[in-house]
Amino acid sequence: MKNTEIRELSTADLLARLDTEKITYTRMKLNHAITPLDNPQKIKESRKTIARLLTELRSRELNQKI
């Protein structure tokens, strides 16, 4: 998910997407520990997506305080 797509989402959508990404990330990590994934780079991409979502949420929080 790109930054432009993330910025277009509403705050409620961001929170929902963050929850689903965290669940997916946890499942991928557990599955990869048991049986290696075909593409382990997906774990890295998922972690970066979570960071992007959290960054956008934090920037919106700071903009509301100003």
FENJO-V898190 format. One record per backbone hydrogen bond with DSSP energy under -0.5 kcal/mol. CO is the residue of the C=O (numbers start at 0). NH is the residue of the N-H. E is the energy in kcal/mol with one decimal. If there is no record, write none. Layout:
<<CO:NH:E> <CO:NH:E>>
This chain:
<<1:5:-2.0> <2:6:-2.4> <3:7:-1.1> <4:8:-0.7> <5:8:-0.9> <9:13:-2.3> <10:14:-2.2> <11:15:-2.1> <12:16:-2.7> <13:17:-2.5> <14:18:-2.0> <15:19:-2.1> <16:20:-2.5> <17:21:-2.4> <18:22:-2.1> <19:23:-2.5> <20:24:-2.7> <21:25:-2.3> <22:26:-2.3> <23:27:-2.5> <24:28:-2.3> <25:29:-2.3> <26:30:-2.8> <27:31:-2.4> <28:32:-1.6> <29:33:-1.4> <30:34:-3.0> <38:41:-1.8> <39:42:-1.1> <39:43:-0.8> <40:44:-2.4> <41:45:-2.3> <42:46:-2.1> <43:47:-2.1> <44:48:-2.2> <45:49:-2.2> <46:50:-1.9> <47:51:-2.3> <48:52:-2.4> <49:53:-2.4> <50:54:-2.3> <51:55:-2.3> <52:56:-2.2> <53:57:-2.3> <54:58:-2.4> <55:59:-2.1> <56:60:-2.0> <57:61:-2.3> <58:62:-2.1> <59:63:-1.6> <60:64:-1.1> <61:65:-0.9>>
